[in-house]
Amino acid sequence: MSMMWAGRFSKEVDSKVNAFNSSIAFDARMYRQDIEGSIAHATMLGEQGIISMSDSLELIGGLKEILDDIESGKLEFDSNAEDIHMFIEAELTKRLGDVGKRLHTSRSRNDQVALDIRLYLRDEIKEIRLLIKQLIETLCKIAEQHADTIMPGYTHLQRAQPITFGHHMMAYAQMLLRDIDRLNDTERRMNVNPLGSCALAGTTYNIDRFRTSSLLGMTEPMSNSLDGVSDRDFCIELASALSVCMMHLSRFSEEIILWSSWEFKFIELDDAFSTGSSIMPQKKNPDVTELIRGKTARVIGDNMTLLTMMKGLPLAYNKDMQEDKEAIFDAVDNIKLCLVTFIPMLDTMTVLKDNMRNSAAKGFINATDCADYLVKKGMPFRTAYKITGGLVAMCISKNTTLEELPIEDYKQQSELFDNDVYTAISLDTCVKERKSYGGPAPEKVTEQIELTRKKLEELYNG
Ligand code: ARG
């Protein structure tokens, strides 16, 4: 195949180099954005009198036809083409002859590709944001159903204090709200226009970069042509925002894996979202969540690939930067796969309320409340803490719990104890009274759900 730059070269490029160099296998997915960018460019060239109005219109018509033909399957990508940009330009020239050759006036693939990735990722961010929104809505729904479902809260994976399942779900909703906020922020910095930076040094033509920006729905042209073609911060920012979101999904997955084990039995996943074993008939495995935990590693890896790929590059474009696409596309594809599966998996899981409550009832989860009981009767907290520690030790030696320990044993430790201690340390009281702002009490969970829905509305529209 004769290359675009054949004039300068005396030999054809080695076929191995051609295959090695080519990116069409993974950048063809940007065809729509490439055409959108070219239409804006051709429009501006015509308006500025850089090419004739009729050539501009012909180019736009030709580009639209190519788009239709790709979408209808009439036009297939040529795997020998160097990349999607060359492919579309060559196809345009094939169709329009000399007019097609005018499209690349005052443009380089360097600003073209920088633009295409921004436009492509801008669309992907919208999809991912919508999925995260759906996940938050699902969490709010589950939290509503379980605002008063008592479960143990953990630190060090040791039973710590009682909380509600709704409270636990809403903790993840907060993380995901921040994820949307991070995506909004990434999108804001991504949505600026590198087109017109040309190869690196702008152009001598009288182009209008503000016009292409507004045609493309971008806020403004990037203000330095060298930076315009060299910058991939937006890929790194997106990969980083996605890594954080995956890390959240991974922690959630880890909890679901624990909760669905026989040791916990807090939840049961729907059969449609579990898998069996090829040898052990009793097994029901939480493969989906394990795969999400595993895929988190690869999204974090994508982020690392991008940072490492960029860190030694002199300005401006270097071919190394072609590697950006596989990394960021992988991150985007995988988080979508995860979210699409995770949402219905959560939505269909069964919450085993009684098991959660039974686990909360053991393990001295109300010890802090026992100490607080003494504090509320005037004792300094440290003293109360020590006395309660003694009571716990006594319960352990007598193989009983604080709820069942006789009042005489309490009184032996402190005269402040009375029969009302049993109400004070009952699980229901422990949870109901934890009504500090952001706390696990059912009324507070309901409040958090409302706030979260409001915040989601703001962030999603904002
Ligand atoms: N396929 C290339 C990439 O993805 C397009 C830019 C090529 N520019 C160049 N000067 N070789 O980065």
Boltz pocket constraint, residues with backbone or C-beta under 6 A from the ligand:
constraints:
  - pocket:
      binder: B
      contacts: [[A, 21], [A, 23], [A, 27], [A, 82], [A, 83], [A, 109], [A, 110], [A, 113], [A, 317], [A, 318], [A, 319], [A, 321], [A, 322], [A, 323]]
      max_distance: 6.0
